[in-house]
Amino acid sequence: MIASVRTSSLKRLVHPATRPCAQALIVRCKSVLADEQSKIARTHVPAGARAKTTASAGVARELAAGSRPSAFAAALVPRFVATAEIAVSKIFPAGFGWQGASVVAEHAGFAADSFGFYTVTGAGDFAGVFLGHTVYFALKKAIVDK
């Protein structure tokens, strides 16, 4: 455990002039660790009796109870939806476009550290983002936003 600090090994490593400071630091660290361990011991709840306190569990409880979600949950859910949309419509297609363009650039004879390789992979990245975003939102509009 962290609290078991060896002072004998410290005496060998620390210059004799700085030993009092180092020993005072060790004493302080031990007291802080002891305080933290006592806090943990006082507030420890057995795993079987522990209630779920995560945000997702709280939102699930609120929705299961039929009540309106809290302001925190109401603000958090749209943010995760927007983040997921960005990942699906831009990040993943950009990766596929870049990787596909790097294969094309390699077969075209460009070295991995040449300007031509950078240009081809940049164009593939752009095409992936453009096509991914366009296709995703066209499908979303056709399916969800009627």
HELIX and SHEET records of a PDB file:
HELIX    1   1 THR A    7  LEU A   13  1                                   7    
HELIX    2   2 PRO A   16  THR A   18  5                                   3    
HELIX    3   3 ARG A   19  THR A   43  1                                  25    
HELIX    4   4 ALA A   47  ALA A   49  5                                   3    
HELIX    5   5 ALA A   55  ALA A   64  1                                  10    
HELIX    6   6 ALA A   71  ILE A   86  1                                  16    
HELIX    7   7 ALA A   87  ILE A   91  3                                   5    
HELIX    8   8 PHE A   92  HIS A  107  1                                  16    
HELIX    9   9 PHE A  115  ILE A  143  1                                  29    
END                                                                             
